[in-house]
Amino acid sequence: MGRECAILEFALLGSPRAWRGGRQLALGRPQQQAVLCALLLSAGELVPTHRLITAVWGEDEEDWPKDPVGQIGTHAHRLRRALDAPEAVAGSSGGYRLAVPREAVDVFRYEDETARAVALLRQEPAAARELLARALGRWRGDALDGVPGPLAGRARGRLAASRHAAGMTLYEAELALGRHAEALPALRDLAAARPDDEEAHRLCLLALHRCGLRAEALALFEALRDRLDRRLGLVPGGAVTELYGRIRRGEPVPPTPPRRPLRPCQLPPDIPDLVGRAAQVREAEGLLRAADAGRSPVVALSGPYGTGTSTLAVHLAHRVRDAFPDGQLYARGDAAGDVREVLAGFLRALGERPGGDAEAGALAARFRAALAGRRVLVLLDGVPDPAPLLPGVAGCAALVAETGAETGGEPEARFRTAAARLWIGPLEPDDAYELLARIAGADRIRRESGAARELAALCGHLPARLRAAATRLASRPQWSVSDLVGRLSG
């Protein structure tokens, strides 16, 4: 890495800014800033050109400019000039990389500081408070303010949720240090601004109790309980309910903050070369993000074998991870024969201790109770009976991949709840051609365009068969596309 790159610094916790040697740089137009942010958020990794295109213009090719690859290249060239560091934006086969260290980007410094603070909170609350104050002091407004594109929008949502969580952790540190009187005004305002936020109410209850305001603390909880029941049909979760019970009974309240809930991420890796499916991706993503509105959506992807419902489901789950910051759970059909074992595994992943002899119904009830107040996504791939594993809790969602269905239709009764079912069929011919090109090599496929389209048709335009065929070509450079067509036709 060159000396010029090492003295570049970037701020994304507000409007994007950059400095070289202490001198602030002009970062150009909004779309150019969107490309910069996509590169910065990838922490020095190679970002495929296609991902940069969708980061700026989205998945729908109708929204792309005439030459999106060329425009990305133009933005990269202009960024090199804007940063006054030609080697900083490195172009290579299929993508670009911004050659700067993590510590040069304020987002990663902020995330490192908050992670260290959470680890120190129980044993060294003063040190945790100092780290959190420093981390939160890096913010200068909304993250990536003014940056267009879907990726920036998702990053804004994720970072806003992280900022709120860091603020809550700072209040925990204040209370652990005995600064309840100083924290109480802000906690009152927070509870009023977030009327369904159980953690905000728990902290406010604790501050009120320690300030000797028992009656106000009890009234605050009872108002929360009534509101959750009236609006969502829920009861408050264990932590705030336990605190209320201790205050009501006059029992001592532990001085240390409670154990923070685990945030599991069990998703399989995403794939870099998903092609097509833009309409289904948009529809499914919109349905899953409806959990923001206090619902518990269930989205089922159904299609014949080979259509890639599992791959698409995993891709979708990664796209909406930011909307479910409290975790993502995963169960696959060949490992989900025993519903009890799956539920017990989900409970352990959430920090619970399931009983060894509990029945499936009892475990399902405990699972839903553990999800109360959290935002968790459940991904079920080919599970024979998904109903007991669905969260059914406001703010959570389920994504179900069904394989083997031969026709479209209404959701099956086995869901036992309202589910949106999206039919996933073969790829469009042009998308099938593109998938072959991405795996086997664009130049190779372009040289035998007719044979490639014949190969795609022989594969039924099914992603699984197309991947297998393209992988055979990629591993046998001596074969022509026509060779493989002949073998498959014979």
N, C-alpha and C positions, 0 to 999 in steps of 0.2 A: 504494500500500500504506500503510495507516495506521501511526501510531507504535506502537500496541499490538502489531501483528503483528511489527514489526521487533525487538521485545525478547523475543519468544517464542523459547525454545530447547527442543530435543527430543533425547532419547537413546533409541536403539533397540538398542544393543549391550549387552544385558542386559534386565531387565524395563523396559518402556516408562516413561519419565519425562518430565516437562515442567516448565519454569520460566517465569515471567513476572516480569521485573524482579528476578530472583534468588530469587523465592519459588516453592517447588515446588507444583505443582498436582495435585489428585486427578483421575485420568483415567477413573474410572467402571468399569463392569463389563467383563469380558473381551471381549464382542462389540463393545462401543463402542470398546475399544482396538483391535480388529481393523480397524474402519472407519478409525480414526485412522492406523494403520500403513499401510493401503492408500493413503491419501491422501498421507502423508509420503513413501512410497517412489516416488511418481509425480512427485516434484520440482516441485510447483507446477502440474502439468498437470491438465486436466479429466479426471476419472475417470468413465466412464459408470456409471450406476446399476446396470446389469446386471453389470458387472465387480465392483462392490462387493458385490453379492449373492453372486456365485460366490466371491469372496474370503473371505466369512464362512461361507457354508453349502455351497459346492461346486456342481458342475454338475448334480447330480441334483435335479430339482424336488421329488421326494418328501421331500427333507431340508429344504426351505425352510419357513419359517413361513407362516401363512395369507396375510399381506399383507407380502411382503418389501420392496416399494418403500416402503410406509409405515414399516416398521421402520428402513430406512436413513435416511429423513427424520427419524425420531425421534432416532436416534443422532447425526445431524448437528446437530440442534437442541441436544441435550444437550452435544455437544462445544463448541458456541459458548459455552454457559454455563460449562462446565468451564474453558475457556481464558480466560474473561473478556474475550473479543475477538469481538463479534458478527460483524464483517466478515471474520474469519479463514477461516471455512468458507463459501465462496461457492457457492450453488446456482444452476445455470443449466439451460438446456434439456438434459435427458437425463443430468445428472450433477452432480458436486460437485468443487470445487477448494479445496485448502488453501493460502491465500495467505501462504506463508512462503518466504524465500530458502533456497537449498541449504545455505549455510553455517550455517543455524540447526539442521541435523540432523546428529547425530554420524556417521551412516553415510556421508554424502557427504564430510565432513571426513576421515574415516578413508580412504575410497577415493581422495580427492585426494592425501593424504599418501603412501599406498603407491604410487600411480602415479608421483609425483615421485621417490620413493626408487628405484624400479626404473630410471628414466631416469638417475639419478645413480650407480648402483651401480658401474659400471666405472671411471668417472673420479674420482668423489668418494665413496669408500666411507664416510668419516667422516660426511659430510652425510647419506648414505643411512641410515646406522645411527641417527642422531639422529631423522630423520623416522619411521623404522619403530618406534623405541622410543616415540615420541609417539603414533603411530597405534595400536599394540597396547595402549598404556596407556589407551585409551578404552574398552576392553572391561570389562564388569562382570558376567561370566557369559555364558550362551548368548544369542545375539541373539533379540530378541522373545520372551523367556522368558515362558511363561504365556499367550501370545496364541493364540487358537484360529483355525481355518480353514486351508484349503489354501494360500492365498497366503502366510500367515505361515510355514507349514511349508516351502514352497519357498524363501522368503527365508532362513530359518534354515539350510537346507542349503547354499545358495549362499554365505552369509556365513561359515559354518563352514569351507568349502573355501578361501575367500579369506583367512581368519585363518591357516589352516595354511600357505598359500602365502606370506603375509607373514612368518610366523615363519621359514620356510625362507630367505627372502631376507635376513632379519636375521642368520641364521647365516652366510650367504655374506659379508655385510659384515664380520662379526666375523673370519672367516678371512682376508679380504682385508686386514684391519688387523693381522694377525699375532696375533690373540687365540685361537689354536687351543687352548692349554691351558685357558683359561677356558671355551671352548665345548664341550670334549670330554665332560664328564660329561652335559650335557644332550643332546648328540648320541647318546651311547651309549643313553640312556634312550629317545630318539625312535626309533632303529633297532630297539630291542627291542619297542617298543609298536606299530610299523608294520612287520611283518616282510617285507612285499612291496613296500614303498615304495622305489623305486630311488634317488630323489633324496635321501631321508634317509640311505640307505646311502652314497651318493657323498660327501656332506658329512662323514659320520663317517669314511669311508676317508681323506679328505683331512686331517682333524684328527689321526687316528692317525698318518698318515705324517709330518706336520710335528712331531708329538711324538716321533718316532723309534720308534714302535711298529709296525714293518714287518710282523712276523709276525702280529700281531693284525689289521692291516688286510687282509692277504691272506686270512686265515681268515674274516673277516667277509664278504668278497666271495664266497668259495667256498661259504659256507653259504647266501648269497642265491641264487647260481646253482643250487645243488642244490634249494633250496626251490621256486623258480619252475619248474624243470623237473618236479619231482615233482607239484606242485599244479596247475599251469596248462599245462604243456608248452611253456613259453617260455624264451627266453634273455634275460639282462639287456640293456638298451639300450646304445646307443653311448657315452654320456657316462661311465657308471660302469664299463663294460668298458674303455674307453680309459684311464681313470685307473688301474684295476687293472693293465693291461698296463705302464704307465709305472712303477708302483711295483715290479712283479715284475722288470722288466728293469733297474731302477736308473736310469731316465732322469729328467731334470728334469721337475718338474710346474709348469706355468705358474702364476704368482702371481695372475693375474686370474681372476675367475669366468668360466665358459663362457657363450657366447651363449645367452640364454634362448630356448626354442622359441617360434615364432610361434603365435598362437591365433586362427585365422581364424574369421570369422563371415560366411558366405555366404548365410544364409537370406533369402528374399524377405520383404517386410513381412507381418506378420500382418493379419488382417481384424478389424474391431471388432464385426461383427454376425453371427458364426457362431450358428446356431440349431440346437437338437436335437443328436443324436448323442451324448448323455450316456453311454450304455452303451458305445458303441465308444470314446469318449475315455477312459473309466475303464480299460477293458480294455487298450487300446493303451499308455496311460501306464504301467500296471503292468508290462507286458511290457518296455517300453523301460528302465524304471528297474531291471529285473533285472540290468542291466549292473553295478549296485552289488555284486552277489554274485559278480563275477568271470566272468560269462558274456558272450557277444557276440550278443545277440538280433537277429533280423531280423523286422520286422513289415511285412507287405504289406497295403495297403488296395486292394481290388478292387471295381469296380463299372462299370455301363454309363456311356456318355457322358452328361454333365450331372449326375451324382450328386455331384460336388464332391470326388472323392478327392484331387485336388491341393490344393485349399483346406484340406481337413481335415488333410492331411499337414503342410502348412506350419504350421497352427495347433498341431498336436501337437508339432512340432519346437520351436516357441517355448515351449510349456508345459514341456518337459523340458530346456531349455537349461541350467538350473542343475545338472543331473546330468552334463553334459558340458562342464566348464569349460575344457578344452583346445582346443575349437573345434567348429564345425559346418560341414561341407562340403556342397555342393549341385551336382547335375547335372540338367539337364532333357533330355527325350527329343530335342527338335529341335536340341539343341546337343551331343548325346552320341553322335553316329554313329561317331566315331572313338574307340575305347576308349583308345588310346594317348594321344591329346590330353587326354582327361579325366584319366587317371592322372597325366600329366605336370603338369597344372594343379593337381591335388590335392597332388602332391609339392612344387611351388613354394609353394603356400599354407602348407604345413607347414615351409617353410624349407629344403627340400632342393633339389638341383640335378640334375634328371634328364638323362641323356644323350640327345642328339638322335636317335641311331640305335637306342636300346634297344627291344627287342621288348615286346609287351604283357605277356607272362608275367614278364619281368624287372622291368618297371615295377610290376606287381602285387605281386611279392615285396618290392620296395623300399618300396612304399606300406605294406604290413603291417609291415615292419620299422620304418618311421618312426612308426607308431602305437603300437608297443610301449611300455608304461609311461604312455600318455596315455589320456585319456577324451574321445573324439571321436564325434560323431554324424554319420552320412552320410545325407543325404536325396536320394533318386533319384526323379525325377518322370517317369514315362513312358519310362524308359530301356529300349531293346529287349532288351539283355542285361545284367542287373544283376550277374551272378555275379562278374566280374572286379573290380567296384568295391565289393564288400562288404568290410568291415574284417576280419572273422574273427579279431579280437584281443580277448582278455578286457578288459572295461572299456569297449569301444566298442560301438556299435549302428548298425543301418541301418533306415531307414524308407523303404519303397518304395510309390509311388503307381502303380497300374495302372488304366488307363482303357480301356474298350471291352469288358471282360468281360461276358458276357450271363448267366452263371449263377454261383452260388457253387461251392465245391469245394475240393479240396486244393491246396496250393501247387504250382506247376508245377515240373517237373524242372529248368528252366533256373536255378533258384536254386542248385542243387548243394549245398544245405545246409538244415538244418531252419529253416523259416520259419513264423511264425504268420500266417495269412491271415484278414483280417477283411472280411466282405462288407458293402459300403456300397450300400444301395438308395435309393429315393426317400424323401423326408421323410414323417413322419407328417402327416396333414392339419392338425392344430393347429399344428405347427411350420412348415409351409408358409405358413399364414395369418400367423403371427408374423413370418416373414421379410419378407413383403409389407409388414406394418405398420411394421417398422423402417426400411425403405428408402423407401417411399412416404409414410409418415406415419401414425401410429396413429389419429388422429381421422378421417382421410380413409377409411381402410380400415374403421373401425368403423361409419361412417355407411352403408356399403354392404357390410355383412358377408356377405350372401348372394352378391352379385356377386363379392366377393373370394374366397370359397370356390370359386365356379365358375371364376374365373380360375386359382386354384391347381390345380384339377383339369385344366383345359386345358393347363397347363404340366407335367402328369404328376407334380406334386409334386417336380420335379427342381430343385435349387438354382440351376443355371446358367440355366435358363429363367425361374425365378421372379425372379432378380436382373435379368435383361434386361427382363422385363415391369414390375417395380417401378421400374426406372430410367426406363423410358419414361413411366410415370405421374408420377414425381417431376419430370421435365423438361417436362411438359405439364400445368400446374395447371388448365387449362381443360377437360381431359378428366375424365369420370367413370370409375369403375371399369367400369361397364356399357358405356361407349363402347369401352374396350379389349377387353372380352369380345366385343362384337359384331364388332370388327375381326378378332379371332383366330378367331372362329367362322365368319366369312363365306367 
